[in-house]
């Protein structure tokens, strides 16, 4: 699996509050991140996220500022991010489920 290194233009402040509903009770955080691929030359894929929104299943709060934060995650083998050119627009879903971080590529446009 390729490692995706993402540079967040906003700092995430996610709450641990659990929303009601049996089906989603194990999701404690959910954020939808939109951005673009900005470097594919190093063997790692670098992504810059410019927008963060709350998901449907759990809260996600963000604090806007000048701070930049970096995160690393392994892209799923099913993600097509490896074949995207630099500049491609992407949307990812981040969820914290049962204490584990999960990343899912929702959309990609080159």
N, C-alpha and C positions, 0 to 999 in steps of 0.2 A: 504494500500500500504506500502511496505517496503521502508525504506529510505536507499539510497545508499550513502555512504560517500566515496568519491574518493580522493586519494592523488595524485596530479600531480607532476611528476618529472620535468616538464618544466612549466614555468610561461606563461600563455596565455596573449597576447596583441592583442585583436581583434579590428579591425577597424570598423567604422560605414559606410564605403563606400557601396553604393548600386550598384549592377551590373545591366547592361542593360537587358531588357527582361520583358515583362509584367507578365508572370506566376510567376516569382521569385522575383518580385519587393519588396515584403514584407519581404523577408529574408535578414537581414543585416549582420549576422555572421553565419558561418558554419564551424565546425571543426569535423574531424574524429579522434577519440581517440582509441588507441589500448593498451590493458593491460591485467591484470589478477585479478581474485578474490583472495584476500589474507586473508580474515577473515570472517567467517559466524557465529561465536559463540555468538555474543552479541545481537542478535535480529536485528541488522543493518548489512548490507552487506558492507564490505570494499573492495574497488577496487584500485589498483595501475595502473595508466596509465603511459606508458613509451614512447609513440610516439604520436605525434599530427600532423595531416596533414590538409591542406585546403580542404574544400568541393567543390562541383561543382557549387553551387548556390550563394556563397558569399565568401569574403575573410576571412582568419583566419591567423594571424601572430603569431609566437611564439618566445619567447626569451629564449634561453637555459641558464641554470645556475645551481648553487647549491641550489637555493631557492626551497622550497617545498610549495605548496599551497594546501589547502583543500577546497573542495566544497561539498555541499549536494544537492541531488535532490531526488524526489520521482520517483521510477521506475513505469512504466506503468503496469497495471494489466496484460497486454498481454506479458510483458517481462518474459522470462523463467529464469531470473537470480536467483530467489529464489531456484531453484532446482540444481544449479550448485555447484560442489564441490570446495573446495579451490584449487587454481592453475589453474582453468579453464581459457582459453584464451577468451577474449571478444573484440568486437569492437562496439563502440557507436558513434552515430552522435549527435552532439550538434548543435542546430540552435537557433538563436534569430530571432523570427518572430513576427511582429506587437508588439514589445516591451515585448514579453513573451519568456522565455527560454523553449525549448523543447528538450527532450532526447529520443533517440530511439536506442534500442539494434539492431545492424545490424547482427552480427555473434557471435556465442559462440561455443567453442570446449572444451570438458572436458578431 
